[in-house]
Amino acid sequence: MKKIINKKHGKNEPWFNWLTRELNSYEAFRDFELGKNPQDVAEDFISKNSIAISEVFEDFDQEDKDTLDQFLKLSECEMHVFRILEKHIRLRNKIRFVDFKKRQIIKS
């Protein structure tokens, strides 16, 4: 697996560790507040890190491809978990109780 040089820490590390760290430190929420959509934010991230990313792709091999495929599956799974949680929150906010004595609907 291709390693890249982590210039900040002066050591080598796997590309996926570098990518995860850079994504986690990227100020995406600032861009969201400016009205950018997730795709634009992702493209900005890629543009900002284009040199390091091109270095990763120089010796990209099958093991790297397999790692990327696993990241894609994990990301998709995480998205589904968040969507399910969002759906449960929406449903919880729509639950209504009927007070039969007063004949009115009470939203909880």
N, C-alpha and C positions, 0 to 999 in steps of 0.2 A: 504494500500500500504506500502510495506517495505521501511523504511527509512534507510539511511546509515549514519555513522558518518563521518563528514567532518573534518578530523584531522587537516587540515591547519587552519581552522577557528573555531574549537571547537564547532561546532553546528551540529544538525541533518538536513538533507535535503533529498528531494526525489531523488531516484537513477537517474532519467532522468536528473535532474538538474546537478548532479555530472558528469554524462556521457557527457552531452553537454559541460560543462565547461572544462573537461579534454580533450575532442576531439578538442575544439577550441584552447586550449593552447599547444596541441601536435605539435611538429615541423615536420609535414609531408613533407613540401617542402624541408627540408634538406635531408630527405631520398630519395625524388624524384630526387634531384640533384646527389645523389650517384648512380642513376640508378635503384632504387627499383620501382617495379610496385605497384599500389594501393592495391592489395590484400596482398602483402608482408608487406606493411606499416600498413595495418589494423591488420594483424597477430602480428606484432611487438607491436602495441598498446595494443592488448588483452594480450599478454605475459607480458608486462610491468605492466599492471593493473590487473593481474590475481587474486590476493588476494582480492582486493576490489570487483571485478566482482563475485567471488565465494561467497562473503558475500551477495551480492544482490540476487543471486539465491537461497540462503538458504530458504527464505520465499517468493519466487516468487509466486504470486497468479494470479487469472484471471484478476483482474484490471491491474496488471503489464503487463500481456500478451496483454491486449487490448491496453495499452499505447505503448508497443513495436510495435504492428501491425500498429498503427497510425504513429509512427516514420518511419516505413518501407514505408508506403504509401507516406508520406511527402518527404522522401529521393528520392523515385522513381520519384515523381512529379518534384522535384528540378533537378534531372538528365535530365529529358525530357526538362525542360525549358532551361537548359544549352545547350543541343544538338540542340534545335530549334534556339537558339541565334547563335550558332556556324555555323549552316547551313545558316542562313541569312547573316552572315559575309562572308562566302565562296561565296555565290551567288552574294553578292554586289561586291566582288572583281573580279568576272567574267563578270560583265556587260561590254558590249562593245558598242561603238557608231561608226557608219559608217559616215564618212565625205564624202558625195556623190560628193562634188565638187572636192575633191582631190583623191577620190576613195581609201581611206585607212581606216583601222580599228584603232580606238583609244581606248585603254584600260583605264578605269577610276580607 
